Amino acid sequence: MKPMSPQRQPLFIIGAPRSGNTLTRRVLMASGQIYIPPETYVFGEILSRWPKWRNVSWREKVWLACAYFDRHPHRDDMEIDSFSPLASMLEDAPKEQQTIHNFYNKLYAFMANAHHFTTARWGDKTPWNTTYLKEIVRAYPDAYYLYLKRDGLDVVASQVEAGMRDIHDSGQRWIDANASCLKHLKKARIPPMTVTYEDLVREPEDVFRNIFKWADLVFEPDYLTRVPERLGDVGRHGHHAAVTRPITPASIGLGHKNLSESQRAELPVAFDTMMETLGYGKDDLARR
């Protein structure tokens, strides 16, 4: 397959939940240069199953893949009535276009069109993609990978407050997501960019300017305050409420303040090790 030009390569925002993924999506979308839908959830699952469907006809693959999106419990976040029209459009694609890459290019174009977005470039910011990052990097070695990392205690506190998981599962999810990024992003051909949530909210103009430059996008300061229409899940879930507000570092350190010693004792045994691996060790924290 002929590689896409840098401007057409997809951009994956990768990291644990509550690490600034949705905020980053909002700012990138505000530029009008890239389309990033609400969390797709099943992107990696379909990608991992695609090779197992080698004996399934193209028509069946397309309808099956679209059914994954139509039947997902969070599909309403997409604000799309049905993905069946996409399956109907793709089922008679020429043989040379019957690939997973073409399916996803058409899928994101379909969603962008439904949301009145005209850019040809697409991205994804689903935290669950870390579970399938090996398969994603293998399928998209030339994509742009923006790795967002955040203090684990702040992530855990944020997940618990949002009602997403209990303390132990929140901690394990943070460990697993970051371990996956550290392991699999090494195989990406375009050097991934790593950004801390703390820098993102403390120095948003400088950090986003660097992100845009790395991603071959043009940055303007007003993207930091502009709120695009049709953000889907942002308006549907309370834990995304801060995404449309001015960027602030106010949430930095809340996990350290709000989690008690007994709550911290519920964290997985590998939690402290990952904290130090990511630069959130005790000496580092003392300087924050």
N, C-alpha and C positions, 0 to 999 in steps of 0.2 A: 504494500500500500504506500502510495506517495505521501510523505509527511505533509501535514498542514503547515501553512506559514505561521510564524509566531503569533500574529494577530488573531489567527483562527484556532489556535490550540486552546482547549478548555482549561479552566482554572479551578482547582479543587482547594477549598478552604478546609483544612484538616486539623482536628484537635479534639480534646475532650469536651463534653457538654459544658456550657456556662463559661466558655473561655473567650468570648467576644466574637464568636462565629457569625451571629445574626447582625451584630453591629457592623462588622466588616462587610457583610453582604449588602446592608443598607447603603453604606457609603459608596461601594463599587457600583451598585445599581443606580445611584443618584447621578453618576456620570453619563448614563445613557450609552455607554460603550460596551457593556457586557450584560447578559441576562442571567440571573441566578434565581431559580425558583425557590419556593419554600422547601423544607426538608423532604427529600424524595424517598427516604427510608429503604426502598427495595432496590436501589441502583446496584449496590454490590451483590445482593442476592441473585438478581437476574444475571449479572455478569459471571458469577461463579457457576451458575447452573447452565449457562449457554452451551458450553462444550458437552455437557451431558445430554443435550437435546440434539446431538449430531444426526440421529436417525429420525428426527421430527421434521416435517416439511416446513419450508419458510413461512407459509401461510399460518400454520399452527403455532410456530414460534412467536410470530408477531401478535397473534391474538392472545396467546398465553402470557406474553410479557405485558401487554396492555392490561390484561386482567389483574396482574399483580398490583398495578397502580389503582385500578378501579375498585378493587376489593380491600385495599388497605384501610385500617380504621381511621387514619388521619388524612384520607384522600380529600376531605372537604377543605383542608387547608390550601389545596391547590386552586380552589375556586374554578374548577373545570367540571362541567356536567358529566362528561364521559370521555374516556380515551378510545372508545370504539371507532370514532371517525378516523383516528390516526391509523388504527389497524386496517380499516377499509382502504385507506390511501396507500398503505405499504404492502398489502398482501400480493399485489401483482408487480412488485418491483422487479426490474431486470436482474438477471442472475448475478452480474458483477456488483450490484448494489445490495445483495442479500448478506449483509454483514452486521455484526453487533455495533460497529462504529457508525454505520449509516443509520441503524435503528435509533441510536441515541442522538445523533445529529438531528434527525427528523423529530424525535420526541421533544427535544428542547426547543426546536423551532416551533413546534405545535403549541407548546406551553407559552412561549414568548408571544406568538401571534394572538393567543387567547387573552393575553394580558396587554395587548396593544404595544408590544415592544418589538422593534424592528432590527436590532443588531443581530449580526450573524454569529457572533461569538457567545459561547455559553460557559457557565460555571456551575459548581455545586458546593453546598456548604453543610451537608448532612453529617453531624458528628458520628452517626452509626457507621459511616463509611470506613472508620478506622478498623472496624471488625473485618472488613474485606479489603484492606489496603494492599495486601500482597497481590490480589487479583487485579485491583484497579491500576496499580503501577505497572504491572505486567501488560495490561491492555493499553494503557496510556503512558508509555515511558517518556514521551515528549511533552506531556502536559506540564502546567505550572502548578506547583504544590506550595500553598501558603500554610505553614505549620504554626498554629497559635497555641502557646502554652501559658498556663496560669498557676499561681500558687494553689497547691492541692487543698489546703484547708479552706480557702475562699471558695473553691469549686464545690467542695463537699457541702459547705454551709449553704451555698446558693441552690444546689440541687435539693437539699432537704427542705429548705424554705419553699421551693417551688412545688414540693410534693412529688418529685420525680422518683426518688429512691430513699431508702434508709441510709444511715451513716456508713455502715460497712459496705453496702452495695455501691454507694456513691464513690467511696474511696477506691474500691476495686475497679470500677468503671474508669476512673481517672488514671489509675495505674495502667490498665490494659490499653487505653487509648494512646497514652504517651509512649508506652513500650512499643506499640505497633508503629507509631510514627518514627521513632528512633531506629527501628529495625529496617523497615521497608522503604523509607524515603531515600535511603542510600543508593537505591537502584534507579532513581529518576535521572534522566539525562540532562535536563535543565536543573541546575542547582536549586533546590528548594529554598524558600525564604522562611526563616524562623523569626517570629515576633512574639514578645511577651505581652500579655494583656495589660500588665502594669505600664509598659511603655506606650501602648496603644492609647490608653485613656489619660496618661499624664502629658504626653506630647503628640496629640493626634495629628496636627498638621505636618510635622516633620516625619512621623512614622508613615502616615498614609501617602505622603509625597514619595517616599522611598518604595512603598508597595506598588504604587502606580507605575513608577519608573521601571521597576523590576518586571512587572507584568506587561510592559509595552502598552501602557495606557497613559492618557494625558490627565494630569491632576489640576483641579481648580479648588481653592479653599472653600468655596461655597458648597462643595459636595458634603462637607462635614455637617452641615445643618439642613441640607435639602432632604426631604422625605419623599421618596417615589410613591406613586399610587400602586395599588394592587400588590401589596406585600404579603397578602394571604395570612399566614400563620401569625404574623406580628400583631394583627388586630384581633386575633381570635384567642390568644392565650395570655393570661396575666403575667407569666414570667418573662414575656417579651416587652412588657410595658415601657421599660427604660430605653428601648432601642430607638424610639422616635424623639427622645428628650436630648437636650444638650449633653455632649460627651463630658463625663466627669470622673475623677479618680476616687469618688466618695466610697466606693465599695471595696477598695483595696484594704486588706487587713481585717475585714469583718469576721472572717472565719476564725482568726486568732483571738478576736475579742469575744465572740459569741459562743464558740464551742467550749464546753466545760471539759475538765480533765476526764471525767467519766465518759463523756461522749467520744473524746479522742481515743480512749481505750478500746472503743469498738472498731476502730480503723484496722484494715488488714496489716499484717506484720511487715509487709514490703513497702508500706506507705512512706516511712521515713527515708528509706533508701532511694525511692524515686524522687522524693523532695530534694535530696542532695544531688542526685543525678541531673536534675533540671535547674540547679542553681538556687534552690530554695532551702539550703541548709541553714543551720542555726547561726553561723557566722554571717551569712548573707542576710538573713532576716533581721539580725541586730542592726544592720546598716540601713534598713528600709524605713 
